[in-house]
Amino acid sequence: MIVNVTSACTFAVDAARAWELIRDFDAMPAWNASVRQSHIEDGPADRIGCLRVLVFDDGGIWTHRLTGLSDVDMKLQYSIVGTPQPMRIPVWNYRAEIRVTPTADEAIGPAHRGCCIEWRAQFETAQAEEMRARASQVFKAGFAGLRRRLDA
C-alpha cells in the first residue's frame, strides 16, 4: 500500500535562517529528538548522492540518500536506502522532501516575516497505520526541535 504523510508548521523566523539549519543533511540530531546520531558517508553533506546514517531513539539504524537539494527553492529531498534488520515495520520506496517557504504577516507588515516548513513522505508498506504513526511521530519531534532551535 502506498502511504503519504505530510506535516507543516509555521515559524516566526526568517526562511533563510530555517533553511540554513535544515539544508545541513547531517544536522538532524540537532533538531530532531527522535534521532540520536548522524554521520555522512560519500560526503560532503550537501553533495547529491551522499549518505546520512542515522541512529533513531528506538535503536534502529536508517540510511538516507540525499536525492535533491535546492537553495533557490529551499528544498531538500532524500530516500531511504538502508533500514534496520529485521525491520519491525517493513517499508520500501520511501521518498521525502522538506521545504521552507517564506511567509509574511500582512496584518502587521512585511517586516514581520516568518516561514512555513513542510515535511512530506511517500512510501510503501504492508502496515500502513503503524508506519504512518511512526513517520508522524518523527515529523512531530522534528518540528518541536526546530521550534526550540529557531525560537531560541
trRosetta pair geometry for C-beta under 8 A, 3 or more apart (Angstrom, degrees):
i j d omega theta_ij theta_ji phi_ij phi_ji
1 124 6.6 152 72 -151 35 70
1 125 6.5 -39 62 69 85 56
1 126 6.9 113 14 -112 93 32
1 128 4.9 -48 92 -64 138 122
2 122 6.6 2 -174 -174 97 96
2 123 7.5 170 -148 92 57 27
2 124 5.5 -38 -92 -92 57 77
3 122 7.1 170 86 -149 49 51
3 123 5.7 -18 58 65 94 74
3 124 7.2 148 12 -105 82 25
3 125 6.0 -20 2 30 130 103
3 128 5.0 167 -79 -141 125 90
3 131 6.3 140 53 92 165 115
3 132 5.5 -130 -172 -73 136 96
3 135 7.9 158 123 14 126 150
4 120 7.2 -16 -168 -168 90 95
4 121 7.3 164 -152 87 46 52
4 122 5.1 -13 -101 -101 74 83
5 120 7.1 163 88 -153 54 48
5 121 4.8 -1 56 56 98 97
5 122 7.9 -176 22 -76 65 40
5 132 5.7 168 -81 -141 115 73
5 135 4.4 142 42 112 170 135
5 136 6.0 -131 -157 -63 130 75
5 139 6.9 -160 142 -24 119 145
6 118 6.8 -7 -168 -172 95 99
6 119 7.3 163 -150 86 48 51
6 120 4.6 -4 -105 -107 85 85
6 121 7.8 -170 -72 25 49 58
7 118 7.4 168 89 -152 41 56
7 119 5.3 -9 62 59 88 95
7 120 8.0 177 24 -78 54 49
7 136 6.8 128 -56 -132 133 70
7 139 4.3 121 35 152 147 142
7 140 7.2 -112 -159 -64 165 61
7 143 6.8 -107 134 -38 125 137
8 116 5.8 13 -179 177 113 104
8 117 6.7 172 -150 88 64 45
8 118 4.2 -18 -99 -101 100 77
8 119 7.4 175 -81 19 50 63
9 116 7.2 167 84 -153 32 63
9 117 5.7 -13 59 58 81 92
9 143 4.4 119 -13 -148 156 127
9 146 7.3 138 80 76 138 129
9 147 7.3 -82 152 -61 144 104
10 103 6.6 -34 -138 31 110 157
10 114 6.0 53 177 131 95 134
10 115 7.1 174 -151 93 62 38
10 116 5.0 -35 -97 -98 74 75
10 117 7.9 164 -96 16 25 68
11 18 6.0 130 66 -81 148 136
11 114 5.6 -177 92 -173 50 100
11 115 5.4 -9 58 61 96 82
11 116 7.6 166 16 -91 74 27
11 117 6.6 31 -6 -7 117 106
11 146 7.0 -89 -78 136 141 108
11 147 6.9 -155 -108 -103 102 66
11 150 5.4 1 -166 112 142 147
11 151 7.3 -131 -153 -60 97 87
12 112 7.8 -35 -152 -179 94 87
12 114 4.7 -56 -115 -105 37 119
12 151 7.2 61 53 -106 95 90
13 17 5.0 -90 157 75 115 131
13 18 5.7 131 91 -48 114 96
13 114 6.4 60 34 -137 32 68
13 115 6.5 -42 77 18 68 105
13 150 4.7 -120 3 174 155 110
13 151 7.2 -129 -42 -77 117 51
14 17 4.7 91 69 2 88 104
14 18 7.3 -165 94 -3 48 85
14 102 7.7 -10 -164 -119 59 99
14 113 5.7 49 -106 98 68 116
14 114 7.6 -94 -77 -118 26 25
14 115 6.9 54 157 -31 21 113
15 18 5.7 -58 -150 41 38 109
15 19 5.9 38 154 -22 71 109
15 74 6.2 -47 163 -107 113 172
15 100 5.0 143 -161 148 92 111
15 101 6.8 -92 -118 119 136 15
15 102 3.9 -91 -18 -80 144 76
15 103 7.8 126 -59 7 111 61
15 113 7.3 -75 -11 153 86 116
15 114 7.8 84 -53 141 74 31
15 115 3.8 133 -89 -92 76 129
16 19 5.6 -54 -141 38 30 113
16 20 6.4 41 155 -30 62 101
17 20 5.8 -46 -152 23 30 116
17 21 7.3 23 153 -11 59 102
17 150 6.7 124 122 -138 112 98
18 21 6.1 -62 -162 37 35 107
18 22 6.2 19 153 -9 71 115
18 100 5.0 164 101 -130 115 138
18 115 5.0 -134 21 67 147 151
18 117 6.1 -133 169 -67 140 118
18 146 7.2 47 -142 -170 98 118
18 150 5.9 14 -94 -111 84 143
19 22 5.8 -63 -137 46 33 104
19 23 5.5 35 166 -28 72 112
19 71 7.4 104 159 -140 136 66
19 74 4.4 -84 -106 -139 131 109
19 100 4.6 -135 -74 47 87 155
20 23 6.4 -49 -133 30 18 109
20 24 7.5 22 159 -22 51 101
21 24 6.6 -62 -170 23 30 108
21 27 6.2 -138 -173 120 64 152
21 30 7.4 -128 -160 98 101 124
21 31 6.3 84 162 -43 124 149
21 146 7.2 145 107 -129 142 87
21 149 6.3 131 -140 127 158 140
21 150 7.0 -120 10 -73 156 97
22 27 7.7 -131 -111 71 17 124
22 31 7.9 -68 -85 57 65 158
22 74 7.9 68 72 -179 128 88
22 76 6.2 -154 144 3 97 137
22 98 5.6 -138 -174 124 129 134
22 100 6.2 162 38 -43 149 121
22 117 7.1 176 -69 -133 152 127
22 146 7.7 15 -71 -113 99 125
23 46 6.8 24 156 -106 96 109
23 69 6.6 95 -152 -156 91 108
23 71 7.0 34 -119 -95 153 77
23 74 7.7 -91 -65 -146 111 64
23 76 6.0 -179 -115 -65 53 123
24 27 3.7 61 96 -14 116 122
24 45 5.9 31 -164 121 62 143
24 46 7.7 -57 -113 -62 45 94
25 28 7.8 -14 176 -28 39 98
25 40 6.7 90 95 -98 106 117
25 45 4.2 -171 50 -179 95 92
25 46 6.6 168 -3 -78 110 47
25 50 6.7 129 86 84 155 121
25 52 5.3 -133 154 -66 100 131
25 64 7.9 -149 -173 97 107 120
25 66 5.2 -49 -112 -79 155 127
25 69 7.6 -74 -55 -87 115 132
25 76 7.0 178 -87 -158 85 134
25 78 7.5 133 -137 -76 111 131
26 38 5.3 166 -161 121 63 122
26 39 7.0 20 -139 -134 111 24
26 40 4.9 -67 -81 -40 119 111
26 43 7.8 4 -52 -108 128 137
26 45 4.3 -90 -14 -107 104 142
26 52 6.3 -162 -92 -121 58 105
27 30 4.7 -44 -177 30 82 122
27 31 6.6 36 137 5 95 104
27 38 7.6 -75 -7 64 6 151
27 45 8.0 93 -19 168 79 158
28 31 6.6 -86 -152 53 36 82
28 32 5.0 -26 178 28 81 122
28 35 4.8 14 127 65 106 167
28 38 5.4 115 49 -58 97 151
28 52 7.3 89 3 171 128 142
28 54 6.5 -29 78 -107 142 126
28 142 7.7 -44 -152 -115 89 105
29 32 6.8 -74 -104 57 23 78
29 35 4.7 -118 -87 112 65 101
29 36 6.4 -1 -122 137 117 14
29 37 6.0 15 -77 -106 148 18
29 38 5.1 -156 -18 -1 107 103
29 54 7.8 175 -56 -136 91 91
30 145 7.6 139 119 166 44 124
30 149 6.8 75 142 -96 91 144
31 142 6.5 51 124 -154 91 66
31 145 4.0 138 177 127 53 114
31 146 5.0 52 -177 -74 125 61
31 148 7.7 177 -136 60 71 94
31 149 5.0 -60 -105 -7 100 147
32 35 4.6 51 91 15 106 107
32 138 7.0 27 -172 -173 128 75
32 141 5.4 81 -163 116 74 98
32 142 4.2 -13 -103 -96 107 73
32 145 5.0 -146 -78 33 32 154
33 57 7.0 33 139 -67 70 132
33 141 4.8 -116 52 -171 86 115
33 144 7.1 -35 8 83 117 115
33 145 5.6 177 -22 -67 79 119
34 56 5.7 -17 156 -151 82 92
34 57 5.1 -92 -152 -6 49 115
34 137 6.9 123 -93 127 137 87
34 138 4.7 -122 75 -122 171 71
34 141 4.3 125 -28 76 100 155
34 142 7.1 -48 21 -48 115 76
35 38 6.3 21 164 -50 127 104
35 54 5.2 -60 -138 -162 112 116
35 55 7.2 109 -164 72 65 49
35 56 5.9 -50 -102 -107 54 58
35 57 7.4 -69 -53 -33 17 79
36 55 4.7 -52 63 99 104 98
36 56 6.7 110 4 -173 90 8
36 57 6.2 136 -42 -81 98 51
37 54 7.0 159 85 -153 56 46
37 55 4.2 24 46 35 98 113
38 52 5.8 -14 -162 -173 108 96
38 53 6.9 149 -154 77 52 51
38 54 5.2 -11 -99 -100 83 72
38 55 7.7 -143 -64 19 44 70
39 52 7.6 161 80 -152 29 53
39 53 5.4 -15 60 55 79 101
40 43 4.0 62 133 -69 126 125
40 44 7.0 35 130 -166 155 35
40 45 4.8 -111 -84 -84 156 81
40 50 5.6 2 -167 164 105 126
40 51 6.8 142 -159 79 53 54
40 52 5.9 -26 -99 -98 68 64
40 53 7.8 -178 -86 15 18 78
41 50 6.8 163 80 -171 46 76
41 51 4.2 -13 60 63 98 110
41 53 6.4 52 -11 -20 110 111
42 47 7.2 -123 134 89 77 128
42 49 6.4 -81 132 124 130 87
42 50 4.8 -171 95 -125 82 61
42 51 5.5 71 34 8 108 90
43 47 6.0 140 -168 25 40 118
43 50 4.7 60 -98 -137 50 138
44 47 5.4 113 57 -17 62 104
44 50 6.9 -79 92 -77 27 157
45 50 6.2 -142 -121 101 29 158
45 52 7.5 61 -135 -85 90 102
45 66 7.7 126 -178 -46 52 151
46 50 7.8 45 42 15 14 140
46 66 7.7 -156 -145 173 25 166
46 69 5.9 -174 -160 142 77 168
47 50 4.6 95 70 -36 91 112
47 66 7.1 119 85 70 46 138
48 66 5.7 -127 -127 113 41 99
48 67 6.8 47 -155 -154 91 19
48 68 6.9 27 -118 -90 111 26
48 69 6.3 -147 -74 16 84 101
49 65 6.5 -19 -146 -171 35 102
49 66 6.6 -41 18 68 20 84
49 67 7.9 73 -70 -97 45 46
50 65 7.4 161 82 -149 33 59
50 66 5.1 18 53 22 80 120
51 63 5.5 -10 -170 -172 112 105
51 64 7.0 147 -158 76 58 45
51 65 5.7 -32 -99 -95 69 66
51 66 7.8 -137 -77 1 22 80
51 81 7.1 -88 -120 56 105 130
51 82 7.9 39 -157 9 125 123
52 63 7.1 156 77 -156 47 53
52 64 4.5 -13 57 60 101 99
52 65 7.9 -171 18 -77 76 20
52 66 7.0 85 -18 -45 105 90
52 78 7.3 -32 28 -139 123 148
53 61 6.6 1 -176 -173 92 100
53 62 7.7 166 -153 86 48 41
53 63 5.2 -18 -102 -103 70 83
53 82 7.6 -16 -113 70 84 136
54 61 7.0 164 84 -152 49 52
54 62 5.1 -15 61 62 101 88
54 63 7.5 175 19 -86 73 32
54 64 6.8 32 -6 -3 114 106
55 59 7.2 -25 -172 -150 92 32
55 60 7.6 161 -153 84 50 39
55 61 5.5 -22 -99 -98 68 77
56 59 7.1 -33 75 36 73 18
56 60 4.7 -3 43 60 117 88
56 61 7.6 -160 9 -78 80 27
56 62 6.5 42 -28 2 114 111
56 138 7.8 -55 -133 -104 125 115
58 88 7.9 -66 140 9 145 152
59 84 7.8 84 109 -115 73 147
60 83 7.6 -22 -178 -173 114 67
60 84 3.9 -92 -144 -35 88 142
60 88 7.5 -95 -80 9 131 112
61 82 7.5 -31 123 125 87 110
61 84 5.6 117 42 -84 62 83
62 80 6.1 -51 -173 -137 108 109
62 82 6.5 153 -165 91 40 73
62 83 5.9 5 -116 -114 77 53
62 84 6.9 -50 -65 -28 69 80
63 80 7.1 109 77 -161 53 62
63 81 5.3 -62 103 70 102 81
63 82 3.1 35 31 43 118 114
63 83 7.7 -104 27 -47 77 36
64 78 4.4 23 176 167 115 134
64 79 6.8 155 -155 77 69 32
64 80 5.8 -45 -99 -97 68 53
64 81 7.0 119 -135 15 18 84
65 78 6.2 160 76 -158 42 79
65 79 5.3 -14 54 58 96 85
65 80 8.0 156 13 -113 79 7
65 81 4.8 52 -22 -17 112 132
66 69 6.2 2 177 -40 118 113
66 76 7.3 -60 -140 -167 94 92
66 77 7.5 102 -167 81 55 56
66 78 5.5 -43 -103 -99 41 92
67 77 4.7 -68 75 111 92 100
67 78 5.7 149 11 -114 89 29
67 79 5.3 57 -33 -9 136 97
67 95 7.3 -47 40 -138 156 96
68 75 6.6 -21 125 119 113 100
68 76 6.9 158 93 -162 73 30
68 77 3.4 30 45 37 107 118
68 78 7.9 -128 35 -51 70 43
68 97 7.5 -11 66 -112 125 96
69 75 7.5 -178 -142 93 29 61
69 76 5.5 12 -109 -115 74 71
69 77 7.4 -134 -56 28 48 71
70 73 4.0 25 108 38 132 100
70 74 7.1 -56 97 -6 80 16
70 75 4.7 13 49 51 105 93
71 74 6.9 22 -162 -78 34 54
73 99 7.1 -51 146 -136 93 104
74 99 6.3 96 103 -164 80 62
74 100 4.0 -78 148 61 129 94
74 101 7.2 177 75 -70 127 39
75 97 6.2 -11 -168 -169 99 105
75 98 7.3 163 -152 85 51 48
75 99 4.6 -6 -105 -105 85 87
75 100 7.7 -149 -69 23 48 65
76 97 7.0 157 83 -154 48 55
76 98 4.9 -5 57 56 99 94
76 99 7.8 -168 25 -74 60 47
77 95 7.1 0 -174 -176 100 92
77 96 7.0 171 -151 90 57 49
77 97 4.7 -17 -100 -100 82 82
78 95 7.6 175 94 -151 39 53
78 96 5.6 -12 62 60 81 93
78 97 8.0 164 20 -82 60 41
79 94 6.1 138 -161 89 65 66
79 95 5.0 -25 -99 -100 87 69
79 96 7.5 161 -90 17 38 71
80 83 6.4 49 161 -67 122 93
80 91 7.0 36 71 106 154 113
80 94 3.9 22 19 66 115 125
80 123 7.6 18 24 -108 126 127
83 87 5.3 9 136 -89 127 118
83 91 6.8 163 -105 57 150 88
84 87 5.8 126 78 -98 77 61
84 88 7.4 11 84 -3 126 85
87 90 4.7 110 93 -86 136 58
87 91 7.1 -150 -176 14 148 70
89 125 6.5 11 161 -155 93 135
89 127 5.1 -113 -146 72 93 135
89 130 5.1 -156 -113 116 133 118
89 131 4.9 170 154 -76 135 87
89 134 6.4 179 39 1 157 151
90 125 6.2 156 95 -138 65 80
90 126 6.3 25 69 24 112 100
90 127 7.1 110 45 13 72 106
91 94 5.5 43 143 -56 116 119
91 123 5.1 7 -171 161 108 138
91 124 7.0 144 -160 77 58 49
91 125 4.7 -28 -103 -82 71 108
91 131 5.6 136 -82 -133 117 143
92 123 7.0 144 70 -171 29 90
92 124 5.2 -30 68 67 80 102
92 125 7.4 151 19 -76 64 58
93 122 7.8 -46 128 119 92 83
93 123 5.9 152 87 -144 68 57
93 124 4.8 43 47 9 115 106
94 121 6.5 -10 -164 -170 88 108
94 122 7.5 167 -145 87 44 44
94 123 3.9 1 -99 -100 72 118
95 121 7.0 162 86 -152 43 60
95 122 5.4 -9 60 59 91 89
95 123 7.2 169 19 -73 56 69
96 119 7.0 1 -175 -175 110 81
96 120 6.5 170 -152 91 63 51
96 121 4.1 -20 -98 -98 94 83
96 122 7.7 175 -80 19 51 57
97 118 7.9 9 107 107 92 91
97 119 7.5 178 90 -148 49 43
97 120 5.1 -1 55 56 91 97
97 121 7.9 -180 20 -76 58 46
98 117 6.7 -1 -173 -174 92 97
98 118 7.3 170 -150 87 47 49
98 119 4.9 -6 -104 -104 82 79
98 120 8.0 -180 -77 22 39 63
99 117 7.3 166 83 -152 45 51
99 118 5.0 -9 57 57 94 96
99 120 7.9 7 5 7 104 104
100 115 5.3 0 -172 175 92 137
100 116 7.5 155 -156 79 47 46
100 117 5.4 -18 -101 -100 71 78
101 115 6.2 150 76 -162 43 79
101 116 4.8 -15 61 58 101 94
101 117 7.8 -180 20 -79 71 31
101 118 7.1 25 -2 -2 112 107
102 113 6.2 -21 -167 -170 100 117
102 114 7.8 141 -161 87 55 36
102 115 5.5 -50 -107 -102 39 84
103 113 6.8 148 81 -162 50 66
103 114 5.0 -24 68 74 102 82
103 115 5.8 158 13 -108 88 23
103 116 5.5 78 -36 -21 126 92
104 109 8.0 -79 176 127 107 33
104 110 5.0 -14 -158 -127 142 63
104 112 6.9 107 -160 79 68 65
104 113 5.2 -38 -98 -105 74 72
104 114 7.5 156 -93 25 27 69
105 108 4.9 12 111 37 116 96
105 109 7.4 16 87 48 80 39
105 112 4.6 -42 46 101 111 116
105 113 7.8 -161 8 -93 76 24
105 114 6.8 52 -31 4 97 112
106 109 7.5 52 -156 -77 31 14
106 110 7.5 13 -106 -68 57 66
108 112 4.7 14 94 17 112 153
109 112 5.8 94 71 7 73 98
110 113 6.9 17 177 -62 58 91
117 143 7.2 174 82 -111 121 88
117 146 6.6 -70 45 147 164 166
119 139 5.1 -179 87 -131 137 107
119 142 6.7 70 -50 89 167 146
119 143 7.7 -132 5 -58 131 97
121 135 5.5 -128 60 -161 147 139
121 139 8.0 -136 -3 -63 119 121
123 131 6.9 -108 87 150 128 139
123 135 7.8 177 21 -72 131 146
125 128 5.8 151 82 -81 101 50
125 130 7.9 -127 144 67 141 89
125 131 4.4 73 55 3 175 159
127 130 4.3 -21 150 41 113 118
127 131 5.6 116 93 -20 84 97
128 131 6.2 -69 -144 44 23 101
128 132 5.9 25 161 -21 66 112
129 132 5.6 -52 -140 37 28 113
129 133 6.3 31 158 -20 63 106
130 133 5.8 -56 -152 35 27 112
130 134 6.5 24 152 -16 63 106
131 134 5.6 -50 -143 37 37 110
131 135 6.2 37 156 -17 67 104
132 135 5.9 -54 -145 39 28 109
132 136 6.2 30 154 -19 63 109
133 136 5.7 -57 -147 38 28 112
133 137 6.3 34 152 -24 63 105
134 137 5.5 -51 -149 32 33 115
134 138 6.6 32 153 -17 65 103
135 138 5.8 -53 -150 36 33 110
135 139 6.3 33 152 -18 66 107
136 139 5.6 -53 -145 39 32 112
136 140 6.1 35 155 -22 66 106
137 140 5.7 -52 -145 35 28 112
137 141 6.5 27 156 -16 62 105
138 141 5.9 -55 -148 38 30 109
138 142 6.3 34 151 -22 63 108
139 142 5.5 -56 -151 35 31 116
139 143 6.4 27 155 -16 66 104
140 143 6.0 -54 -147 37 30 107
140 144 6.4 30 154 -18 64 107
141 144 5.7 -54 -146 38 32 112
141 145 6.3 30 155 -17 65 108
142 145 5.8 -59 -148 40 29 109
142 146 6.2 29 155 -19 65 106
143 146 5.5 -50 -142 37 33 112
143 147 6.4 39 154 -23 64 102
144 147 5.7 -51 -152 32 30 114
144 148 6.7 31 150 -18 63 103
145 148 5.6 -50 -148 35 36 111
145 149 6.2 28 156 -13 68 108
146 149 5.8 -59 -143 44 31 107
146 150 5.6 10 167 -4 70 118
147 150 6.4 -63 -128 48 21 96
147 151 5.4 4 177 -4 63 123
148 151 6.7 -58 -122 45 14 98
148 152 6.4 30 163 -45 54 107
149 152 6.2 -54 -158 8 22 116
